[in-house]
């Protein structure tokens, strides 16, 4: 595991499927079982000032709610929580050394391209408060190679000591070659020792292939064209149990852990991961929908958030032709984040009744 690490994001990314309503028992027991299975990094959900809840939801109102639902961090695994820049004030993050039973070791900070300067400053504050910092620039494809290098340089300066920096395929549009190129570019510019993260989505059924390609770049891997990551660079690959997540979902924790056991000599307890799948995630799959589908393929093709696919096809039962026409004609600025007003305006022009 020196060069390949696994992060389970079930309680965070999976929350987009069930409105984060996992229930108190799941929130407290699932991280423990993941740690027992050997998963070294576990993400517990979001912190959100406006939409966070106190009990039973993995969208937490604050650190008290986080600790009350999940319990304290332990030495068994690194626990972290995500903050979406602008949705949780850094003033509400307590100094970690002053918490008797800190619920997390680290904070993942995600942000859009327009907010990179502010996010860098917030990242610095998170580090000063004693947390490990994971930097996640959303919609990585919106950055040119030069812009990606400039962003990394910014984070190297402002967030010295960060734990990880992520390449994120937000809309599931990236293929193996682009994944390799982005990872190699980031590796060449990141400060030594920073983990290089990869977060994939399965809109085009490429999450496993892209993650496997990333493993091939590590020392000892079957590096493509003789290229590999630096000897001091380790990968941190995100996954969720049964691939639960927004739209077409994510890389499957249990499937990729089994792959790593076979190909990288790891020792994940697949039986425990399957227990999580059967007890907690399979019932959600029977109730809700995630996985590859034509509507999510469309949003990937037009580099738009999969939230539009769900809104048009699942919520309003509109035909795929209307979704595609909307994606073809909508303003580029509206593609990155879901804009309900923009979608509603188009639907109203169609004359369809809301269902």
C-alpha positions in Angstrom: 0.0 0.0 0.0 3.0 2.3 -0.2 1.9 3.7 -3.5 -1.8 2.9 -3.8 -4.4 4.0 -1.2 -8.2 3.6 -1.2 -10.7 6.2 0.0 -14.3 5.1 0.6 -16.8 8.0 0.0 -20.1 6.1 0.5 -21.5 8.4 3.1 -20.6 11.5 1.2 -21.0 10.8 -2.5 -23.7 8.2 -1.9 -25.7 10.8 0.0 -26.8 12.4 -3.3 -28.9 9.2 -3.9 -31.0 9.2 -0.6 -30.8 12.9 0.4 -28.1 11.9 2.9 -30.6 10.1 5.1 -28.5 7.0 6.0 -29.8 7.0 9.6 -27.8 7.1 12.9 -27.0 3.4 13.0 -25.5 3.3 9.6 -23.5 6.5 10.2 -22.0 5.1 13.3 -21.3 1.5 12.2 -20.4 1.8 8.5 -17.1 3.6 9.1 -16.1 1.1 11.8 -16.7 -1.8 9.4 -14.8 -0.1 6.6 -11.8 0.3 8.9 -12.1 -3.3 9.9 -12.0 -4.2 6.2 -8.7 -2.4 5.9 -9.9 0.7 4.1 -7.3 3.4 5.2 -9.3 6.5 4.3 -13.0 7.1 5.0 -15.1 10.1 4.2 -18.1 10.7 6.5 -20.1 13.2 4.5 -20.5 17.0 4.2 -20.5 20.0 6.5 -23.1 22.5 5.4 -24.2 25.7 7.3 -27.6 25.9 5.5 -28.7 22.4 4.8 -26.9 20.4 7.4 -28.9 18.3 9.9 -28.2 17.2 13.5 -29.3 13.5 13.5 -29.3 10.7 11.0 -28.0 12.6 8.0 -24.5 12.7 6.5 -25.0 16.4 5.6 -24.0 17.7 9.0 -24.9 21.1 10.5 -21.5 21.3 12.3 -18.8 19.4 14.2 -21.1 18.6 17.1 -23.5 16.9 14.8 -20.7 15.1 13.0 -19.3 13.8 16.3 -22.7 12.8 17.6 -23.5 10.7 14.6 -20.1 9.1 13.8 -18.2 9.1 17.0 -14.5 10.1 17.4 -11.7 9.4 14.9 -9.4 6.5 15.7 -6.0 5.2 14.6 -7.7 2.5 12.4 -8.3 4.8 9.5 -8.0 8.4 8.4 -11.5 10.0 8.7 -12.4 13.1 6.9 -15.4 15.3 5.9 -16.0 17.4 2.8 -16.7 21.2 2.7 -17.9 22.7 -0.5 -16.3 26.2 -0.6 -18.8 28.9 0.3 -21.2 26.5 2.1 -19.5 26.2 5.5 -17.7 29.0 7.2 -14.1 28.4 8.3 -15.1 30.3 11.5 -17.2 27.3 12.4 -14.3 24.9 12.2 -12.9 24.3 15.7 -9.2 24.0 16.4 -8.6 20.3 16.4 -6.3 20.2 19.4 -9.1 21.7 21.6 -11.5 18.9 20.8 -11.5 16.1 23.3 -12.9 13.6 20.8 -12.3 15.0 17.3 -14.6 13.3 14.8 -12.2 13.7 11.8 -8.5 13.9 11.1 -8.9 15.7 7.8 -11.1 18.0 5.7 -11.6 17.7 1.9 -12.1 21.2 0.4 -13.9 21.2 -3.0 -14.3 24.4 -5.1 -15.1 25.6 -8.6 -12.4 27.3 -10.7 -13.7 30.8 -10.1 -13.1 30.3 -6.3 -9.6 29.0 -6.4 -8.0 32.0 -4.6 -10.5 32.0 -1.8 -10.3 28.2 -1.5 -6.5 28.4 -1.2 -6.9 30.9 1.7 -9.5 28.7 3.4 -7.2 25.7 2.9 -4.5 27.6 4.8 -6.9 28.2 7.6 -7.9 24.5 7.8 -4.2 23.5 8.1 -3.6 26.1 10.8 -6.5 24.6 12.8 -4.7 21.3 12.8 -6.5 19.2 10.1 -5.1 17.3 7.2 -6.1 19.1 4.0 -7.4 17.4 0.8 -7.7 19.8 -2.1 -10.3 18.9 -4.7 -10.8 21.3 -7.7 -14.1 20.3 -9.3 -14.6 19.8 -13.0 -10.9 19.3 -13.7 -11.6 19.3 -17.5 -12.4 23.1 -17.2 -8.7 23.7 -16.6 -6.2 23.8 -19.4 -2.8 22.2 -18.7 -1.3 25.6 -18.0 -4.2 26.5 -15.6 -3.9 23.2 -13.8 -0.2 23.8 -13.3 -0.9 27.4 -12.0 -3.5 26.0 -9.6 -1.1 23.4 -8.2 1.6 26.1 -7.8 -0.9 28.2 -5.9 -1.8 25.4 -3.6 1.8 24.5 -3.1 2.4 28.1 -1.9 -0.7 28.8 0.1 -1.4 25.3 1.5 2.1 24.0 2.2 1.7 20.7 4.1 -1.5 19.6 2.4 -2.1 15.9 2.4 -3.6 15.4 -1.0 -4.5 17.0 -4.3 -7.2 15.6 -6.6 -7.8 15.0 -10.3 -11.6 14.9 -10.5 -13.6 13.6 -13.4 -16.8 15.4 -12.3 -18.9 14.6 -15.3 -17.4 11.2 -16.2 -16.1 12.4 -19.5 -12.4 11.6 -19.2 -10.8 8.6 -20.8 -7.7 6.7 -19.9 -5.2 8.8 -21.8 -6.4 12.1 -20.4 -6.5 10.6 -16.9 -2.8 9.5 -17.3 -1.8 12.9 -18.7 -3.5 14.9 -15.9 -2.0 12.7 -13.2 1.5 12.9 -14.7 1.2 16.7 -15.0 0.0 17.0 -11.4 2.8 14.7 -10.2 5.4 16.9 -11.9 4.2 20.0 -10.2 3.0 18.9 -6.8 5.2 19.3 -3.8 7.0 16.1 -2.7 5.1 13.7 -0.6 1.6 15.0 -1.4 -0.9 12.3 -2.2 -2.3 12.4 -5.7 -6.0 11.7 -5.6 -8.3 10.4 -8.3 -12.1 10.7 -8.2 -14.0 9.2 -11.1 -17.6 8.9 -12.1 -19.2 6.1 -14.1 -21.3 8.0 -16.6 -19.6 6.4 -19.6 -18.8 3.1 -17.7 -15.1 4.2 -17.5 -14.6 4.5 -13.7 -12.9 1.1 -13.3 -10.8 1.3 -16.4 -9.6 4.9 -15.6 -8.7 3.9 -12.0 -6.9 0.8 -13.2 -4.9 3.0 -15.7 -3.9 5.2 -12.7 -2.6 2.2 -10.8 -0.5 1.4 -13.9 1.4 4.7 -13.4 2.6 3.8 -9.9 6.0 2.4 -9.2 5.9 -1.3 -10.0 2.9 -0.8 -12.2 2.7 -1.5 -15.9 3.4 2.1 -16.9 2.0 3.2 -20.3 4.7 4.3 -22.7 7.3 3.9 -20.0 5.9 6.9 -18.0 5.2 6.6 -14.3 4.6 8.8 -11.2 7.6 9.8 -9.1 9.0 7.4 -6.6 7.7 9.4 -3.7 4.2 9.9 -5.1 1.3 7.7 -3.8 -2.1 7.5 -5.3 -5.4 7.9 -3.4 -8.3 6.5 -5.3 -11.9 7.2 -4.4 -14.7 4.6 -4.4 -18.1 3.9 -2.9 -19.7 0.7 -1.9 -21.7 -0.7 -4.8 -20.8 2.5 -6.7 -23.5 4.5 -5.0 -23.4 8.1 -6.1 -25.0 10.9 -8.0 -26.1 10.0 -11.5 -24.3 7.0 -12.9 -22.4 6.6 -9.6 -18.8 5.9 -8.8 -16.1 3.3 -8.8 -17.1 0.3 -6.6 -15.2 0.0 -3.4 -15.6 -3.8 -3.1 -14.7 -4.4 -6.8 -11.7 -2.2 -6.8 -10.5 -3.5 -3.5 -10.7 -7.1 -4.9 -8.7 -5.9 -7.9 -6.0 -4.4 -5.7 -5.8 -7.6 -3.7 -5.1 -9.5 -6.9 -2.8 -7.0 -8.7 -1.2 -4.9 -6.0 -0.8 -7.3 -3.1 -3.2 -5.6 -0.7 -5.2 -7.4 1.9 -8.7 -5.8 2.0 -11.3 -8.0 3.7 -13.8 -8.3 0.8 -16.3 -10.2 3.0 -16.7 -7.2 5.3 -17.2 -4.9 2.3 -19.8 -7.3 0.9 -21.6 -7.2 4.3 -21.8 -3.4 4.0 -23.2 -3.8 0.5 -25.9 -6.3 1.6 -26.9 -4.6 4.9 -26.9 -1.0 4.0 -26.5 -0.3 0.3 -28.4 -3.0 -1.5 -31.7 -1.9 0.1 -31.0 1.6 -1.1 -30.4 0.3 -4.6 -33.8 -1.4 -4.6 -35.4 1.9 -3.6 -33.4 4.5 -5.6 -31.8 4.6 -8.9 -28.1 5.0 -9.8 -25.9 3.5 -12.5 -25.2 3.9 -16.2 -28.1 5.1 -18.4 -28.7 7.0 -21.6 -29.5 10.2 -19.9 -26.2 10.2 -17.9 -24.3 9.4 -21.1 -25.9 12.5 -22.7 -24.8 14.8 -19.9 -21.3 13.4 -20.1 -21.2 14.0 -23.8 -22.1 17.7 -23.4 -19.9 18.1 -20.3 -22.8 19.0 -18.0 -23.7 18.1 -14.4 -25.8 14.8 -14.3 -28.3 16.7 -12.1 -29.9 17.9 -15.4 -30.5 14.3 -16.5 -32.3 13.4 -13.3 -34.4 16.6 -13.4 -35.5 16.1 -17.0 -35.9 12.3 -17.2 -36.6 11.1 -13.7 -38.4 14.0 -12.1 -40.3 15.3 -15.1 -40.4 12.2 -17.3 -39.4 14.1 -20.4 -37.9 12.3 -23.5 -34.2 12.1 -24.1 -34.6 14.2 -27.2 -35.7 17.1 -25.1 -32.8 16.7 -22.7 -30.3 16.6 -25.5 -31.9 19.7 -27.2 -31.6 21.5 -23.8 -27.9 20.5 -23.4 -27.1 21.5 -27.0 -28.6 25.0 -26.5 -28.0 25.9 -22.9 -25.4 28.5 -22.0 -22.0 27.0 -21.3 -21.9 28.9 -17.9 -24.9 26.9 -16.7 -23.4 23.4 -17.4 -21.0 23.2 -14.4 -23.6 23.5 -11.6 -27.3 22.7 -11.7 -29.5 25.7 -12.4 -33.1 24.9 -11.7 -34.4 28.2 -13.1 -32.6 27.6 -16.4 -34.1 24.1 -16.6 -37.6 25.2 -15.6 -37.6 28.0 -18.2 -36.8 25.5 -21.0 -39.4 23.0 -19.7 -42.1 25.8 -19.6 -41.4 26.7 -23.2 -42.0 23.1 -24.2 -45.5 23.3 -22.7 -45.1 20.0 -20.8 -47.0 19.7 -17.5 -45.0 19.1 -14.4 -45.4 15.5 -13.2 
